[in-house]
């Protein structure tokens, strides 16, 4: 298993963000009938995960740019604003976690790295939750809140609650 400076907490959050980001983008494109592009997005996510495993530090920056472009094209072609927004949000969170891990390497050993990691993950999780709630409200107001999106929202809420209670110990 890949050992990150921030430990398993950071690694689990990073892997979850990459999976949710690429999954959301792929689902948005697939729902619009673009199965080929959806398959390429899944391959993109697998390559991103492999890059994390290989410790290629330059990949997260390119991956977040690719996710932004995919989401922009998805919104342009009206493929599902909710899925595109989630793809970008979680890609940005994954990029943030990658950069945070790089920052932790520069800290002296006397620093409270586990505490700093916990606080950072909690802060960005709360920020993502706020964005997620605002997005859900906009989708409800526009009448775009589908059953699939509701199941996704429940899953992400459950994952976030599990993270909060498990990592809070």
C-alpha positions in Angstrom: 0.0 0.0 0.0 1.1 3.5 -0.7 2.3 5.3 2.5 1.5 8.9 2.6 3.0 11.4 5.0 -0.4 12.2 6.4 -1.1 8.5 6.8 -4.1 6.4 5.9 -6.5 9.2 6.7 -5.2 11.3 3.8 -4.8 8.4 1.5 -8.4 7.1 2.0 -9.8 10.6 1.5 -7.7 11.1 -1.7 -8.8 7.8 -3.2 -12.4 8.5 -2.4 -12.3 11.9 -4.0 -10.7 10.6 -7.2 -13.3 7.7 -7.4 -16.2 10.1 -6.8 -14.9 12.7 -9.2 -14.3 10.4 -12.1 -17.4 8.4 -11.3 -19.6 11.5 -11.4 -18.2 12.8 -14.6 -18.5 9.3 -16.2 -22.1 8.9 -15.0 -23.0 12.4 -16.3 -21.7 11.5 -19.8 -23.2 8.0 -19.7 -26.6 9.4 -18.8 -26.5 11.5 -21.9 -25.7 8.5 -24.1 -21.9 9.0 -24.4 -20.8 5.5 -23.4 -17.4 5.8 -25.2 -16.5 9.1 -23.5 -17.7 7.6 -20.2 -15.4 4.6 -20.6 -12.5 7.0 -21.3 -13.3 8.9 -18.2 -13.2 5.7 -16.1 -9.8 4.9 -17.7 -8.7 8.4 -16.8 -9.6 7.8 -13.2 -7.8 4.5 -13.1 -4.7 6.2 -14.5 -5.0 8.9 -11.9 -5.1 6.3 -9.2 -2.1 4.5 -10.7 -0.2 7.8 -10.7 -0.9 8.2 -7.0 0.4 4.7 -6.4 3.5 5.5 -8.5 4.0 8.8 -6.7 3.9 10.9 -9.9 3.4 14.3 -8.3 2.7 16.1 -11.5 -0.4 14.1 -12.4 -2.9 15.7 -10.0 -2.5 19.1 -11.6 -3.1 17.8 -15.0 -6.0 15.6 -13.8 -7.8 18.5 -12.2 -7.4 20.5 -15.4 -8.8 17.6 -17.4 -11.7 17.2 -15.0 -12.4 21.0 -15.3 -12.4 20.7 -19.1 -14.7 17.6 -19.1 -17.1 19.3 -16.7 -17.1 22.5 -18.8 -17.9 20.5 -22.0 -20.5 18.6 -20.1 -22.2 21.8 -18.9 -21.9 23.3 -22.3 -23.7 20.4 -23.9 -26.2 20.2 -21.0 -25.2 16.7 -19.8 -26.2 17.2 -16.2 -25.0 20.1 -14.2 -25.1 18.1 -10.9 -22.8 15.4 -12.1 -20.4 17.8 -13.7 -20.3 20.0 -10.6 -19.6 17.0 -8.4 -16.8 15.8 -10.8 -15.1 19.2 -10.5 -15.6 19.6 -6.7 -14.2 16.2 -5.9 -11.3 16.6 -8.4 -10.4 19.9 -6.7 -10.5 18.2 -3.3 -8.3 15.4 -4.6 -5.8 18.0 -6.0 -5.9 19.8 -2.6 -5.2 16.6 -0.7 -2.3 15.8 -3.0 -0.8 19.3 -2.5 -1.4 19.0 1.2 0.5 15.8 1.4 3.4 17.5 -0.5 3.3 20.3 2.1 3.4 17.8 5.0 6.8 16.5 3.7 8.3 19.9 4.4 7.3 20.1 8.0 9.7 19.2 10.8 9.2 16.0 12.7 8.1 17.9 15.9 5.0 19.1 14.2 1.7 17.4 14.9 1.2 15.9 11.5 -1.7 13.6 12.3 -3.6 16.4 14.0 -2.9 18.8 11.1 -4.1 16.1 8.7 -7.3 15.5 10.6 -8.0 19.2 10.8 -7.3 19.8 7.1 -9.5 16.9 6.0 -12.3 18.1 8.3 -12.1 21.6 7.0 -12.2 20.6 3.3 -15.0 18.0 4.1 -17.1 20.8 5.6 -16.4 23.0 2.7 -17.4 20.3 0.3 -20.5 19.6 2.3 -21.5 23.2 2.0 -21.0 23.2 -1.7 -22.9 19.9 -2.0 -25.9 21.3 -0.1 -26.0 24.5 -2.2 -25.8 22.3 -5.4 -28.6 20.1 -4.2 -30.8 23.2 -3.5 -30.1 24.6 -7.0 -30.9 21.2 -8.5 -34.2 21.1 -6.5 -35.1 24.6 -7.6 -34.4 23.8 -11.3 -36.3 20.5 -11.1 -33.2 18.5 -12.0 -33.0 16.5 -8.8 -33.3 12.9 -10.1 -33.6 9.6 -8.1 -30.1 8.7 -9.2 -28.8 12.0 -7.9 -30.7 11.4 -4.6 -29.1 8.0 -4.1 -25.7 9.6 -4.9 -26.3 12.4 -2.4 -27.3 9.8 0.3 -24.1 7.8 -0.4 -21.8 10.8 -0.2 -23.6 12.0 2.9 -23.2 8.6 4.5 -19.5 8.5 3.5 -18.9 12.0 4.9 -20.7 11.1 8.2 -18.7 7.9 8.4 -15.5 9.9 7.8 -16.4 12.4 10.4 -17.3 10.0 13.2 -14.5 7.5 12.4 -11.7 10.1 12.1 -12.9 12.2 15.0 -11.8 9.6 17.5 
